[in-house]
Structures are given as C-alpha cells and as structure tokens.
Amino acid sequence: MPDPAPDPLTTALAGLAVDAPPHLLDRVAVRWARVPAPAPLGEVAVAFTDRGVCYLRTTGPDFAASFHRRFARPLLPADHAPDGVADALHGGDPGAVRLDLTGLRPFQADVLTAARAIAPGEIRPYAWIARRIGRPRAVRAVGTALGTNPVPLLIPCHRVTRSDGGIGEYVFGAAAKAALLHAEGAPIGGTP
C-alpha cells in the first residue's frame, strides 16, 4: 500500500517555529502499522493512539481514506504495531490488547463489550447480544453496531451470526467470516 498523502494539519504543524511538546503529537495524530492477519485476510492495517488500538482494516488504498472519514485525524506511519496485537490476531488473547474506543456511543460500546466476551470457537446470534445488553428488541441495531466495529478481530464480531443459522454480514465479507469461524472450529453450517 502506498503511504497515505500528507495531511494538511500535519504539514502545517511541521512548519511551526517551535517544536511541539512530544506528547502533543500523540494527542493529535494517530500512528498506523501493518500486521500479519489470519487467513484469508493476509495483512491488516492497525491504527493506534497512546491509549490503544482504535482502528483495524485490511491494507489497501482505502485504509487511510476510511480512517480519515471516520476520525478526521492525521495518520502517520509507525515502525511497528503495539505489543500484543500480532499475537492477539493469531490466537492470543485479544483482551490483552489495549483499545482506544473513544467516541463510541454507549449502545455501541455495550454491544462491542458483549461481543468481546465470545470465546474462540463459539458463536452467538445477534439476539443473544441484544438480550445480554438488556435491549432484547434491538437485534437490528446490534447488527448495525457490529457492522461499524472499529477493531474487528480484536473485538470478534465475526463470532456473531444470524438466529436462523445464516452467517450474516461482516466488514471483511461473508467468505472471510466463514473462514475465520472455520479456523476457530466454530459450528457453522452444521459442522465444526
């Protein structure tokens, strides 16, 4: 992936006569790095602040643009992702990775917290999440909240399926969702 175009704010800050304090840049800009991901994804781009990982998507020309549309912050390359991210993506404990979920609405935060509790190899229907957060009639809203998950894989929304046994939608596509679930040994399509 080519490096994203320079951000005007970052360029303007670089022209200041006095260097900004080191901690200020980390409050304004977000760093990103490429990380190997489970098949079939291959590689993902991980954006992170000093508080934790805030965005994860596949690498490609749309990564920087989709990040900027969502966060409207400068995105700067980093030498490496935060500790634990690569391990978490390959079977380690995603709960060990700090997340920066600043800006989520309370409902979405509740949905993502519930999804994060689903263990590898398990699946739960959207209705389970809705009941777990005390909003049993909000099944569609749960799907919408999961569809905008800023950190899929670290918050395993791929483990949430339809109540009728259908696999449902996924930010990386239904085929990737099925492959991830199959690799975890989850009982999809009647077979683990």
Order of alpha helices (4+ residues) and beta strands (2+ residues): alpha-alpha-beta-beta-beta-alpha-beta-alpha-alpha-beta-alpha-alpha-beta-alpha
